[in-house]
Amino acid sequence: MNTKKHTHFRPEPPKSEDSQASGTIAPLRYRLAAILYDTLIILAVWVFTIVALVTLIGDAVLGAWVQTLLFLEMYAFLAFFWCMRGQTIGMLAWHLRIRSDGPFTPSQALGRFVGGMASFATLGLGFIWMWFDRDGMTWSDRMSNSTIVRIRD
């Protein structure tokens, strides 16, 4: 007679958004690595846009309208991923996530974007700021009332 006890595999319940975003404040090196990954994707989108425009127009595309279009594409890419997933593709690769008090909103995305642009315009001062900030927050974090955390699998 077989007396082995049968144990059933019980998977862990899926992690909620809150438990996934409960990691530690992400160090600057991981944030910059994620920014580099996202920059490569955005550059690919821009190349596709320029090629499509040149193909449609049949001539070189120049002027402020093209630069505005590319700038808006960059904002749309970032805001979409921040608001819908809480992380961009680069953040996913480096196990980073946005942590905020509630769902990340489009107005928070605008604050994070403006803070990021200001940080780059000042040659990274807004990112280095986290080393001096009492809460370890960058300008983007402060302007969006959120922060980037490193999550563990």
N, C-alpha and C positions, 0 to 999 in steps of 0.2 A: 504494500500500500504506500502511495506517495504522500509523505507528510510535509512537503515543502510549503512554506507560506508564500503566497503570491502577493507581491507588493505591486501596487499600481503606480505608474509614473504620473506625478502631478506637476505639470509645468508651473513655473512662477506666474503669478498674475502679471499682466502687462503693466509696465511702469507708467505712471501718470505723467503728465507734462511737468507737474511740480517736482516730482521725485527725480525726473531726468535733469531738471535745471537746478538741482540743489548742490551742484559741485562747488569747487573752490574758484575764486577769482582767477581768471586765465592770465598767466604771465605774458608779458609783452612779446616774447619770441613766438609764441603760438598764435597770437593775434596777427602779427606781421606775416607769418607763414600763410595763414588763412587769407589775408589780404592779397598776397602774391598769387595764390591759386585763383582767387576770384578775378584778379586783374587779367590773368591769362584767358579766362573764359570771356570776360567783357571785351577784350581785344579781339577774340574770335568773332563775337557778335558784331563788333564794329566793322571788321573786314567783310563779313557777309553783307552788312548794310551798305557799305561803300560799293562793293561789287554789284549789288542789286541796283543801286541808284545809277551807277555808270552804265549798266546794261539798259536800264529803262530810258535814261535821258540820252544816251549815246554820246556823251561828252564828259569832260571832267566836272566833278561836283565840288564847288568851292563856296566859301562864304559863311557868314554867321549862322544861316539856317541849318547848314550841315552840322556845324559844331553844336548848336542847340539840340538838334535831333540826337546826336551821339551822347550828349550830356544827359538828356532825358531818358535815353535807353539805359544808361548806367544807373540812374536813380530808380527806374522801374524794375530793373533786375534785382537790385539790392532790397528795395522796399517789398517786392513780392515775396522773396524768400524770407526776409525778416518777419513779415506779418503772417505769412501762411505756414511756415515751418519752424520759425524761431531760429533758423540758422541758414546760412548760405551754403553753397557746395564746398567752398573752402573751409568753412567752419565745421562742416560735417566730417571732412577728411581729418581735421585736427581735434575732433571731439570737443568742439566748442558749441555753446548755445547761449542765446539771450535769456537773461533772467529779469523779469519785471514783476510788479505787483499783481498784474492781471494780464489779459491777452495783450500782446504787443500791437499797438495801433498805428495807423498811417501817420498820425501827427508825431508819434514817437520815432517812427522811421525817418521823418523829415528832420527831426532834431539830431538823430544819430548821423544822418547824411551830412548835415550842415557842420556838425562837430568834426566829422572826418575830413571834410574839405578844409575847414579852418586848421586842422592839425597838419595836413599836408602843405597848406599854404605857408605855415610857419616852420617848415622843414622838420616836422615831427614833434614839435614842442607839445602839442596836445596829447600825444601818446606817451612821451617821456614824463608828462605831468603825473601819471599814475604812480611814479616812484616817490612823489612828494605829497600826494593827496592822502589825507588821513584814512580814507576808505579804499584807496587803491584804484580810483576811478579815473578814466580818461575824460577829455572834453566831450567826446561822443556819449560816454556813459552819463555824464552830468546833464547834457542837453536833452537826452532821451529818457531820463529817469529810469535807467536800466543798466545792466552790466553784462559783461561776457564772462561765462564760467566754463571751466573745463570739466567735462563729465566723464565718468568712468563707465565702461560697459559692464 
